[in-house]
Amino acid sequence: MSLNQILLIGNAGREPELRYMEDGTPVTGFSLAVNANRRNQSGDWVEDTEWFNVSVWGRQAESVNQNLTKGRKIFVEGRLSTREYTSATGEVRQSLDVRAFRVIVLDRRDSNFEESQNDDEWSREGEATAPSTDSLKSTDAEPDDTVEELPW
């Protein structure tokens, strides 16, 4: 048995780029910045950023390309893959990339944003699977009491 899975939460580092393979399969690529804070030897807080190249394939590639914008906080679930390329200096190098099979937008940029499952998550089948906030309401609560929406 083998497992190759990675879960990431970060910010889209650039606008997604859609292209089509020779067989017509859509592929969207974007970068993802994942930040971590730590103290250095002098006790000051420093922020480390890891960058990931992410690709999304099939129907969801077109949805991600249409709905994702640079800077959005997103959750990416996928698998790691290696890619070999030749640098500008002619050296053969390898890159570790993420092939995503689920992308979920975690933030709400627009205060007038209307909850839409299709705008929030692009899953393997290209359909949203995240529950709407209506399903989080408590049936026994007072009219103004609701269960707080979690970011995951």
N, C-alpha and C positions, 0 to 999 in steps of 0.2 A: 504494500500500500504506500502511496506517495501523496504528498500535499504541497501545493505551491499556491499560497494565498497571501495577499497583503491588504491591509486595511489602513487607509490614510485619511486624515482630516487636515485640510490646509486651504490655501487661497489659489485660485487660478492665476497663473503668472503671466499669461498672454492670452489674447483672443484665440478661440479655437479656429483651426484651419481644416476645412473639409476638402477631401480629394477622393477620386474614384479609382479603384484598381482596374486592370485591363478587363476583368470579367464583370465590371459594373458594381462591385461591392463598395459601398461608401465607407470611408475611414476618416475619423476626426482626430486630430492631434492637438494637444495643449500641454503646457507645463504646469506643475503644481508645486507650490512652495509650502513646506511644512516647517514651522518654527518651534524651537525649544529654548527656554531660558535656563541659564545656569550661572553660578557664581564662579568667577575666575580666581586665580591664586591670591589676588589682592582684595578679594571680597566684593568686587563690583559685579553687578548683573550684566551679562552679555547675552545676546540673542544669536543662536546658531540657526542657520537655514539650510535645509536639505532640499534640493531640487529634483523633481521626477518628471520624466517625459511620459505622458499618458496617451494611449491610443484607445479609441472606442470604435467598434466595428458594427456593420449592419444597420438595421433601421434606427437603432438608438444613436448612431453616429450623426445622423441628420438632425435628430431632436436636440442633441447636445450642442451641435453647431448653431442651431437657431436660438437656443435659450441661454446658453452659458456666456458670461462676459468676464473679462479680466477683473480680478479682484474679488470675485464672489467666493464666499466660504463654502466648500463642498466636501462631501464624503465620497471617497472612491474605494471600491472593492474590486480587486482583480488579481492577476497573477503576474509574477516577474518573468521577463524574457530577456535574453541577451541578443544584441544586434551587433554585427560587425560592419565597420565603415572605414573609409580611407580619409584621413585628415587632409587639410590643405597642404601640409608639408609632405604628403605621400605616405605617411605612417599608417599602418593598419591598426585600428583600435577597436575596442569593444565597449558597448554601452549597455547598461542595465535599465530596461524600460518596464513600464506597467501597462499591461493589456487589461483595460477595465471591462467588467461585465455589469457594474452597477455604479451610477453616479447620482448623488442626491444633493440638491442645493440646500444648505443649512441656514442661510441668512435671508432676511427680507429687506431688500434695498429700498423698495418703494413703499411708503406708508399707505398708499391706496391699493397695494397688492391684494388681489383677490385670490383666495386659496384655490389652487388648481393642482390636482395630483399630477397631471401630465407635465406641468411646468416644474415640479419639485423633484421628480425622480425618473430616471431613465434606466430601466432594468434590462436584464438579458432579453426579455421578450419585447422590449420597447414600450411596456405599459407601466404605469405607476402602481406601486404597491404600498406606499406610505398612507396611513389613515388620515382622513381629513380631521380638522379640529372639532367638527360636529360630533364625531364618534367619541371624543374625549370628555364630553359633558356628562356630569353625574346625574342619574335619574332621580336620586333622593335629595338633591341639593336645592337650596333656595334658587329662585330664578337667576340671580346674578352670580351664583357660585359655579365655577367651572374648574375642571382639572387643568393644571398648567401644562402647556405643551412642552415636551422635552426636545432637546436639539438633536436627538438621534433616533 
